[in-house]
Amino acid sequence: MTTIYCDEAGNSGANLLDPKQPCFVLASNDFSREEAESLLEHVRSAQGAEPKFTALRKSGNGVAKLIRFLADPRLSNERVVVDVFHKKFMVTTKLVDIVAETVMHEFGRDLYERGANIAMSNMLHYCMPVFCGQENTDRFLAAFVELIRRKGVTEVDNFYAAGDAMIKECTSEGFKGDLFPFVERRLLHIWFGEHLDSLALDPAIPALFQHIAAWGSRKEDRFHVVHDDSKPILASQATFQDMLALKGEESHLIGYDRRKMRFPLRALTLTQADSSLHPQLQVADLCAGITNHFHRCWMADTFDDLATATRDLGRVGWTFDGVVPSPDVTPEALGTSDGEGTTAVDAIAEHLWRRRQS
């Protein structure tokens, strides 16, 4: 039976907005042990130590090994899956999901239909620094992160103080209206409460969900998932287990347009393991590290030999999805014009409620 192996790069833990680590990447593959061992021959040292991206990229010889690894044709888009999260933008998307979507749902509107949540996130990402200033925007996003992590009275006050500063400095009257759901304290009771998990902003959790869903759409048969040791995944293990289909349980398409997925998830099991025991996890580490390096170079507009090779060898194609900003705001440009489907969030919440009642 197939096993999917996952490892991550760029996890900065509680310091989600660390400017030195702007991206989070999760990579996965379905290689056998023998295939993975063969792939690792490109990067192994004479001493036979476990190859790590962070060590290899520090020397010219290590980079040359990584480029040889990248050039192996077995590392195709069919065997490797990568998800990229631009962490600052992800905070904006969570601001939209947690605040705006909940408030609009309260008033009978579905923000996920036709990708309105993505459009709003893109608009806020590009417009907040322009109309309100970069410093105010950074303070506002950081205050939101602290509010979700700690959920205290002080954090609530700091969040709305940052929102007041956004409104005060905003140079566009129209954009002040766009900020209303986020800065209006009278709406707090609708979206804020004990139900908010302190891990709600951790990219490791939605990234793994997306990977399991992606492999579920590729594989006819059920499969196992092994993730490199990860505290956020361990903390959410029970919830993930409830989202996996039971033996013989049928999965159905949920969600809208290109975002549809089979649910419950088609993995049979989710476990964690030490990478030293699984060469497939070592391959995932290299793919995640390489992709993270590429995106850091892309964001800084300074391509080195490794980033150039990643692009020229087509390994950017590993990325099947991501949380990365774009200037697109129309359903047509976003690929979300097909309004048919169901709200994935509601379907997942209902499934979890039923599972926990049984």
DRENDO-1510 file (C-alpha; in Angstrom, 1 decimal, always signed):
<recs>
REC; n; res; u; v; w
REC; 1; MET; +0.0; +0.0; +0.0 .
REC; 2; THR; +1.2; +3.5; -0.8 .
REC; 3; THR; +2.7; +5.7; +1.9 .
REC; 4; ILE; +3.0; +9.5; +1.5 .
REC; 5; TYR; +6.0; +11.1; +3.3 .
REC; 6; CYS; +5.9; +14.8; +4.4 .
REC; 7; ASP; +8.5; +17.3; +5.8 .
REC; 8; GLU; +8.5; +21.0; +6.1 .
REC; 9; ALA; +10.8; +24.0; +5.9 .
REC; 10; GLY; +10.5; +27.6; +7.2 .
REC; 11; ASN; +8.5; +26.9; +10.4 .
REC; 12; SER; +9.3; +29.8; +12.7 .
REC; 13; GLY; +6.9; +28.6; +15.4 .
REC; 14; ALA; +5.3; +31.4; +17.5 .
REC; 15; ASN; +7.3; +34.0; +15.7 .
REC; 16; LEU; +5.1; +33.7; +12.7 .
REC; 17; LEU; +6.1; +37.0; +11.1 .
REC; 18; ASP; +9.8; +36.4; +11.4 .
REC; 19; PRO; +11.2; +38.5; +8.4 .
REC; 20; LYS; +14.1; +36.1; +8.1 .
REC; 21; GLN; +11.7; +33.2; +7.4 .
REC; 22; PRO; +9.0; +34.7; +5.2 .
REC; 23; CYS; +7.7; +31.4; +3.8 .
REC; 24; PHE; +6.5; +28.0; +5.1 .
REC; 25; VAL; +6.8; +25.0; +2.8 .
REC; 26; LEU; +5.5; +21.5; +3.1 .
REC; 27; ALA; +6.7; +18.8; +0.6 .
REC; 28; SER; +5.6; +15.3; +0.2 .
REC; 29; ASN; +6.3; +12.3; -2.0 .
REC; 30; ASP; +5.2; +8.7; -2.6 .
REC; 31; PHE; +8.7; +7.1; -3.3 .
REC; 32; SER; +9.5; +3.7; -2.1 .
REC; 33; ARG; +12.5; +3.2; +0.3 .
REC; 34; GLU; +14.6; +1.9; -2.6 .
REC; 35; GLU; +13.8; +4.9; -4.8 .
REC; 36; ALA; +14.5; +7.4; -2.1 .
REC; 37; GLU; +17.8; +5.8; -1.2 .
REC; 38; SER; +18.8; +6.0; -4.9 .
REC; 39; LEU; +17.8; +9.7; -5.1 .
REC; 40; LEU; +19.8; +10.5; -1.9 .
REC; 41; GLU; +23.0; +9.2; -3.6 .
REC; 42; HIS; +23.2; +12.6; -5.3 .
REC; 43; VAL; +23.7; +14.4; -2.0 .
REC; 44; ARG; +25.3; +11.9; +0.4 .
REC; 45; SER; +28.6; +12.7; +2.1 .
REC; 46; ALA; +31.5; +10.3; +2.2 .
REC; 47; GLN; +30.7; +9.8; +5.9 .
REC; 48; GLY; +27.2; +8.7; +5.1 .
REC; 49; ALA; +25.5; +11.2; +7.4 .
REC; 50; GLU; +21.8; +12.1; +6.9 .
REC; 51; PRO; +21.7; +14.8; +4.1 .
REC; 52; LYS; +20.0; +18.0; +5.3 .
REC; 53; PHE; +19.2; +20.9; +3.1 .
REC; 54; THR; +20.3; +23.5; +5.7 .
REC; 55; ALA; +23.8; +21.9; +5.7 .
REC; 56; LEU; +24.1; +21.3; +2.0 .
REC; 57; ARG; +23.2; +24.9; +0.9 .
REC; 58; LYS; +26.1; +26.4; +3.0 .
REC; 59; SER; +28.9; +25.3; +0.6 .
REC; 60; GLY; +29.5; +25.3; -3.1 .
REC; 61; ASN; +30.0; +21.6; -3.2 .
REC; 62; GLY; +26.7; +21.1; -1.3 .
REC; 63; VAL; +24.8; +23.3; -3.8 .
REC; 64; ALA; +26.3; +21.4; -6.7 .
REC; 65; LYS; +25.0; +18.2; -5.1 .
REC; 66; LEU; +21.5; +19.7; -4.7 .
REC; 67; ILE; +21.4; +20.7; -8.3 .
REC; 68; ARG; +22.3; +17.2; -9.3 .
REC; 69; PHE; +19.5; +16.0; -7.1 .
REC; 70; LEU; +17.1; +18.4; -8.7 .
REC; 71; ALA; +18.1; +17.2; -12.2 .
REC; 72; ASP; +17.0; +13.6; -11.5 .
REC; 73; PRO; +14.0; +12.9; -13.7 .
REC; 74; ARG; +12.3; +10.8; -11.0 .
REC; 75; LEU; +11.5; +14.0; -9.1 .
REC; 76; SER; +8.5; +14.7; -11.3 .
REC; 77; ASN; +5.4; +16.7; -10.5 .
REC; 78; GLU; +3.5; +13.4; -10.3 .
REC; 79; ARG; +5.8; +12.1; -7.4 .
REC; 80; VAL; +6.4; +15.3; -5.5 .
REC; 81; VAL; +3.8; +17.7; -4.1 .
REC; 82; VAL; +4.7; +21.0; -2.6 .
REC; 83; ASP; +2.6; +23.7; -0.8 .
REC; 84; VAL; +3.9; +27.2; -0.2 .
REC; 85; PHE; +2.6; +29.7; +2.4 .
REC; 86; HIS; +3.7; +33.3; +2.3 .
REC; 87; LYS; +3.3; +33.8; +6.0 .
REC; 88; LYS; +2.5; +37.5; +6.2 .
REC; 89; PHE; -0.2; +37.0; +3.5 .
REC; 90; MET; -1.4; +33.9; +5.3 .
REC; 91; VAL; -2.1; +36.1; +8.4 .
REC; 92; THR; -4.2; +38.3; +6.1 .
REC; 93; THR; -6.1; +35.3; +4.8 .
REC; 94; LYS; -6.8; +34.2; +8.4 .
REC; 95; LEU; -8.0; +37.7; +9.2 .
REC; 96; VAL; -10.5; +37.3; +6.4 .
REC; 97; ASP; -11.5; +33.7; +7.4 .
REC; 98; ILE; -11.8; +34.3; +11.1 .
REC; 99; VAL; -13.3; +37.8; +11.1 .
REC; 100; ALA; -14.9; +38.7; +7.8 .
REC; 101; GLU; -16.2; +35.3; +6.9 .
REC; 102; THR; -17.8; +34.7; +10.3 .
REC; 103; VAL; -19.4; +38.1; +10.4 .
REC; 104; MET; -20.8; +37.7; +6.9 .
REC; 105; HIS; -22.0; +34.2; +7.6 .
REC; 106; GLU; -23.9; +35.7; +10.6 .
REC; 107; PHE; -25.7; +37.9; +8.1 .
REC; 108; GLY; -26.5; +35.1; +5.7 .
REC; 109; ARG; -23.7; +35.5; +3.1 .
REC; 110; ASP; -21.1; +33.0; +2.0 .
REC; 111; LEU; -17.7; +34.6; +1.5 .
REC; 112; TYR; -16.2; +31.4; +0.0 .
REC; 113; GLU; -18.6; +31.4; -2.9 .
REC; 114; ARG; -16.8; +32.4; -6.2 .
REC; 115; GLY; -13.6; +33.0; -4.3 .
REC; 116; ALA; -14.6; +36.2; -2.6 .
REC; 117; ASN; -12.5; +35.4; +0.4 .
REC; 118; ILE; -9.4; +35.1; -1.8 .
REC; 119; ALA; -10.2; +38.4; -3.6 .
REC; 120; MET; -10.7; +40.2; -0.2 .
REC; 121; SER; -7.4; +38.8; +1.0 .
REC; 122; ASN; -5.5; +39.9; -2.1 .
REC; 123; MET; -7.1; +43.3; -1.9 .
REC; 124; LEU; -6.2; +43.8; +1.7 .
REC; 125; HIS; -2.6; +42.6; +1.2 .
REC; 126; TYR; -1.9; +45.1; -1.5 .
REC; 127; CYS; -4.0; +48.0; -0.2 .
REC; 128; MET; -3.3; +48.1; +3.5 .
REC; 129; PRO; +0.3; +49.2; +3.2 .
REC; 130; VAL; -0.6; +51.7; +0.5 .
REC; 131; PHE; -3.6; +53.4; +2.2 .
REC; 132; CYS; -2.6; +52.9; +5.9 .
REC; 133; GLY; +1.2; +52.7; +5.8 .
REC; 134; GLN; +3.5; +49.7; +6.1 .
REC; 135; GLU; +4.3; +50.3; +9.8 .
REC; 136; ASN; +0.6; +50.4; +10.7 .
REC; 137; THR; -0.1; +47.3; +8.7 .
REC; 138; ASP; +2.7; +45.3; +10.3 .
REC; 139; ARG; +1.5; +46.4; +13.7 .
REC; 140; PHE; -2.1; +45.4; +12.9 .
REC; 141; LEU; -1.2; +42.0; +11.6 .
REC; 142; ALA; +1.2; +41.3; +14.5 .
REC; 143; ALA; -1.6; +42.3; +17.0 .
REC; 144; PHE; -4.0; +39.9; +15.3 .
REC; 145; VAL; -1.4; +37.1; +15.6 .
REC; 146; GLU; -1.0; +37.8; +19.4 .
REC; 147; LEU; -4.8; +38.0; +19.9 .
REC; 148; ILE; -5.4; +34.6; +18.4 .
REC; 149; ARG; -2.4; +33.1; +20.3 .
REC; 150; ARG; -3.1; +34.5; +23.7 .
REC; 151; LYS; -6.8; +35.6; +23.6 .
REC; 152; GLY; -6.4; +38.0; +26.6 .
REC; 153; VAL; -8.1; +41.3; +27.3 .
REC; 154; THR; -4.8; +43.1; +26.7 .
REC; 155; GLU; -4.5; +41.5; +23.3 .
REC; 156; VAL; -8.0; +42.5; +22.4 .
REC; 157; ASP; -7.2; +46.1; +23.3 .
REC; 158; ASN; -4.0; +46.1; +21.4 .
REC; 159; PHE; -5.7; +44.7; +18.3 .
REC; 160; TYR; -8.4; +47.4; +18.2 .
REC; 161; ALA; -5.8; +50.1; +19.0 .
REC; 162; ALA; -3.9; +48.9; +15.9 .
REC; 163; GLY; -7.1; +49.0; +14.0 .
REC; 164; ASP; -7.9; +52.6; +15.1 .
REC; 165; ALA; -4.4; +53.6; +13.9 .
REC; 166; MET; -5.2; +52.0; +10.5 .
REC; 167; ILE; -8.4; +54.0; +10.2 .
REC; 168; LYS; -6.7; +57.3; +11.4 .
REC; 169; GLU; -3.9; +57.0; +8.9 .
REC; 170; CYS; -6.0; +55.7; +6.0 .
REC; 171; THR; -5.9; +58.0; +3.0 .
REC; 172; SER; -8.9; +56.4; +1.2 .
REC; 173; GLU; -12.5; +56.9; +2.5 .
REC; 174; GLY; -13.6; +53.9; +0.5 .
REC; 175; PHE; -11.0; +51.6; +2.0 .
REC; 176; LYS; -12.1; +52.6; +5.5 .
REC; 177; GLY; -15.3; +50.8; +4.6 .
REC; 178; ASP; -13.4; +47.7; +3.6 .
REC; 179; LEU; -11.7; +47.7; +7.0 .
REC; 180; PHE; -14.9; +48.0; +8.9 .
REC; 181; PRO; -15.4; +44.3; +9.9 .
REC; 182; PHE; -11.9; +44.1; +11.3 .
REC; 183; VAL; -11.8; +47.4; +13.2 .
REC; 184; GLU; -15.3; +47.6; +14.6 .
REC; 185; ARG; -15.2; +46.4; +18.2 .
REC; 186; ARG; -19.0; +45.9; +18.4 .
REC; 187; LEU; -18.5; +42.9; +16.1 .
REC; 188; LEU; -16.0; +41.1; +18.4 .
REC; 189; HIS; -18.6; +38.9; +20.0 .
REC; 190; ILE; -19.6; +37.4; +16.6 .
REC; 191; TRP; -16.1; +36.1; +15.7 .
REC; 192; PHE; -14.0; +35.9; +18.9 .
REC; 193; GLY; -14.2; +33.4; +21.7 .
REC; 194; GLU; -12.9; +30.3; +23.3 .
REC; 195; HIS; -13.6; +28.3; +20.2 .
REC; 196; LEU; -10.6; +29.8; +18.5 .
REC; 197; ASP; -7.6; +27.5; +18.7 .
REC; 198; SER; -4.2; +29.0; +19.5 .
REC; 199; LEU; -2.9; +26.9; +16.6 .
REC; 200; ALA; -5.4; +28.5; +14.1 .
REC; 201; LEU; -2.6; +30.5; +12.5 .
REC; 202; ASP; -0.1; +27.7; +12.2 .
REC; 203; PRO; +0.5; +26.9; +8.5 .
REC; 204; ALA; +1.6; +23.3; +9.2 .
REC; 205; ILE; -2.0; +22.2; +9.8 .
REC; 206; PRO; -3.8; +23.5; +6.7 .
REC; 207; ALA; -0.7; +22.5; +4.6 .
REC; 208; LEU; -1.0; +18.9; +5.7 .
REC; 209; PHE; -4.7; +18.9; +5.2 .
REC; 210; GLN; -4.2; +20.2; +1.6 .
REC; 211; HIS; -1.5; +17.5; +0.9 .
REC; 212; ILE; -3.7; +14.7; +2.1 .
REC; 213; ALA; -6.6; +16.1; +0.0 .
REC; 214; ALA; -4.3; +16.4; -3.1 .
REC; 215; TRP; -3.0; +12.8; -2.8 .
REC; 216; GLY; -6.6; +11.7; -2.2 .
REC; 217; SER; -7.5; +13.1; -5.6 .
REC; 218; ARG; -4.5; +11.3; -7.3 .
REC; 219; LYS; -4.8; +7.9; -5.7 .
REC; 220; GLU; -7.6; +5.5; -6.4 .
REC; 221; ASP; -6.7; +3.4; -3.3 .
REC; 222; ARG; -6.3; +4.5; +0.3 .
REC; 223; PHE; -2.9; +5.4; +1.6 .
REC; 224; HIS; -0.9; +6.0; +4.8 .
REC; 225; VAL; +0.8; +9.3; +5.7 .
REC; 226; VAL; +4.0; +9.7; +7.6 .
REC; 227; HIS; +5.0; +13.2; +8.7 .
REC; 228; ASP; +8.4; +14.2; +10.1 .
REC; 229; ASP; +8.1; +15.0; +13.9 .
REC; 230; SER; +6.1; +18.1; +14.3 .
REC; 231; LYS; +4.6; +19.7; +17.4 .
REC; 232; PRO; +1.6; +21.4; +15.7 .
REC; 233; ILE; +0.7; +18.1; +13.9 .
REC; 234; LEU; +1.0; +16.2; +17.1 .
REC; 235; ALA; -1.3; +18.7; +18.9 .
REC; 236; SER; -3.9; +18.4; +16.1 .
REC; 237; GLN; -3.6; +14.6; +15.7 .
REC; 238; ALA; -7.0; +13.8; +17.1 .
REC; 239; THR; -8.8; +16.2; +14.8 .
REC; 240; PHE; -6.9; +14.9; +11.7 .
REC; 241; GLN; -7.9; +11.4; +12.8 .
REC; 242; ASP; -11.5; +12.4; +12.8 .
REC; 243; MET; -11.2; +13.8; +9.3 .
REC; 244; LEU; -9.9; +10.5; +7.8 .
REC; 245; ALA; -12.5; +8.3; +6.2 .
REC; 246; LEU; -13.4; +5.2; +8.2 .
REC; 247; LYS; -12.9; +1.8; +6.6 .
REC; 248; GLY; -15.5; +1.4; +3.8 .
REC; 249; GLU; -16.7; +5.1; +4.3 .
REC; 250; GLU; -17.4; +6.9; +1.0 .
REC; 251; SER; -15.9; +10.3; +0.3 .
REC; 252; HIS; -17.8; +13.1; -1.5 .
REC; 253; LEU; -16.7; +16.2; -3.3 .
REC; 254; ILE; -17.0; +19.3; -1.1 .
REC; 255; GLY; -16.0; +22.9; -1.8 .
REC; 256; TYR; -16.4; +25.2; -4.7 .
REC; 257; ASP; -14.8; +25.4; -8.2 .
REC; 258; ARG; -11.1; +24.4; -8.4 .
REC; 259; ARG; -11.1; +24.1; -4.6 .
REC; 260; LYS; -13.2; +21.0; -4.5 .
REC; 261; MET; -11.8; +18.0; -2.7 .
REC; 262; ARG; -12.8; +14.5; -1.6 .
REC; 263; PHE; -13.9; +14.4; +2.0 .
REC; 264; PRO; -13.5; +12.6; +4.4 .
REC; 265; LEU; -9.8; +12.5; +3.6 .
REC; 266; ARG; -8.7; +9.3; +1.9 .
REC; 267; ALA; -5.7; +8.6; +4.1 .
REC; 268; LEU; -6.0; +5.5; +6.3 .
REC; 269; THR; -3.5; +6.6; +9.0 .
REC; 270; LEU; -1.4; +9.6; +10.0 .
REC; 271; THR; +1.7; +9.0; +12.0 .
REC; 272; GLN; +5.0; +10.9; +12.8 .
REC; 273; ALA; +8.5; +9.5; +12.5 .
REC; 274; ASP; +12.2; +10.3; +12.8 .
REC; 275; SER; +13.6; +11.3; +9.4 .
REC; 276; SER; +16.8; +9.4; +10.1 .
REC; 277; LEU; +14.7; +6.2; +9.8 .
REC; 278; HIS; +13.0; +7.0; +6.5 .
REC; 279; PRO; +14.9; +8.1; +3.4 .
REC; 280; GLN; +11.6; +9.3; +1.9 .
REC; 281; LEU; +11.4; +12.0; +4.7 .
REC; 282; GLN; +14.9; +13.0; +3.8 .
REC; 283; VAL; +13.9; +13.5; +0.2 .
REC; 284; ALA; +10.9; +15.6; +1.4 .
REC; 285; ASP; +13.3; +17.7; +3.5 .
REC; 286; LEU; +15.4; +18.5; +0.5 .
REC; 287; CYS; +12.4; +19.3; -1.7 .
REC; 288; ALA; +10.9; +21.5; +1.0 .
REC; 289; GLY; +14.2; +23.3; +1.6 .
REC; 290; ILE; +14.9; +23.9; -2.1 .
REC; 291; THR; +11.4; +25.3; -2.7 .
REC; 292; ASN; +11.6; +27.5; +0.4 .
REC; 293; HIS; +15.0; +28.8; -0.8 .
REC; 294; PHE; +13.5; +29.5; -4.3 .
REC; 295; HIS; +10.7; +31.5; -2.9 .
REC; 296; ARG; +12.9; +33.6; -0.6 .
REC; 297; CYS; +15.1; +34.4; -3.7 .
REC; 298; TRP; +12.0; +35.2; -5.7 .
REC; 299; MET; +10.6; +37.5; -3.0 .
REC; 300; ALA; +14.0; +39.3; -2.7 .
REC; 301; ASP; +14.5; +39.3; -6.5 .
REC; 302; THR; +18.0; +37.9; -6.1 .
REC; 303; PHE; +18.4; +34.6; -7.8 .
REC; 304; ASP; +21.5; +32.4; -7.1 .
REC; 305; ASP; +22.6; +29.2; -8.8 .
REC; 306; LEU; +20.3; +27.0; -6.8 .
REC; 307; ALA; +17.2; +29.1; -7.3 .
REC; 308; THR; +18.0; +29.4; -11.0 .
REC; 309; ALA; +18.4; +25.7; -11.4 .
REC; 310; THR; +15.1; +25.1; -9.5 .
REC; 311; ARG; +13.3; +27.3; -12.0 .
REC; 312; ASP; +15.1; +26.1; -15.1 .
REC; 313; LEU; +14.6; +22.4; -14.2 .
REC; 314; GLY; +10.9; +22.9; -13.8 .
REC; 315; ARG; +10.8; +22.1; -10.1 .
REC; 316; VAL; +8.6; +25.1; -9.5 .
REC; 317; GLY; +6.0; +22.8; -10.9 .
REC; 318; TRP; +6.0; +20.7; -7.8 .
REC; 319; THR; +3.8; +23.4; -6.2 .
REC; 320; PHE; +0.2; +22.3; -6.6 .
REC; 321; ASP; -1.3; +25.0; -4.3 .
REC; 322; GLY; -0.3; +27.7; -1.9 .
REC; 323; VAL; -1.2; +30.8; +0.1 .
REC; 324; VAL; +0.6; +33.4; -2.0 .
REC; 325; PRO; -0.7; +36.8; -2.8 .
REC; 326; SER; -1.6; +37.9; -6.3 .
REC; 327; PRO; -3.3; +41.1; -7.7 .
REC; 328; ASP; -6.2; +39.0; -9.0 .
REC; 329; VAL; -9.6; +39.9; -7.5 .
REC; 330; THR; -12.2; +38.7; -10.1 .
REC; 331; PRO; -13.7; +35.2; -10.1 .
REC; 332; GLU; -12.5; +34.7; -13.7 .
REC; 333; ALA; -8.9; +35.6; -12.8 .
REC; 334; LEU; -9.0; +33.6; -9.7 .
REC; 335; GLY; -10.4; +30.5; -11.4 .
REC; 336; THR; -13.4; +30.6; -9.1 .
REC; 337; SER; -16.2; +31.6; -11.4 .
REC; 338; ASP; -18.0; +28.3; -11.2 .
REC; 339; GLY; -20.4; +28.9; -8.3 .
REC; 340; GLU; -21.5; +25.3; -8.0 .
REC; 341; GLY; -20.6; +23.3; -4.9 .
REC; 342; THR; -20.9; +23.4; -1.2 .
REC; 343; THR; -19.0; +25.3; +1.5 .
REC; 344; ALA; -16.2; +23.1; +2.6 .
REC; 345; VAL; -16.0; +24.7; +6.1 .
REC; 346; ASP; -19.6; +23.8; +6.9 .
REC; 347; ALA; -19.3; +20.3; +5.5 .
REC; 348; ILE; -16.1; +19.6; +7.5 .
REC; 349; ALA; -17.6; +21.1; +10.7 .
REC; 350; GLU; -20.8; +19.0; +10.3 .
REC; 351; HIS; -18.7; +15.9; +9.7 .
REC; 352; LEU; -16.6; +16.5; +12.8 .
REC; 353; TRP; -19.7; +17.0; +14.9 .
REC; 354; ARG; -21.2; +13.8; +13.7 .
REC; 355; ARG; -18.0; +11.8; +14.2 .
REC; 356; ARG; -17.6; +13.1; +17.8 .
REC; 357; GLN; -21.2; +12.2; +18.6 .
REC; 358; SER; -20.7; +8.6; +17.6 .
</recs>
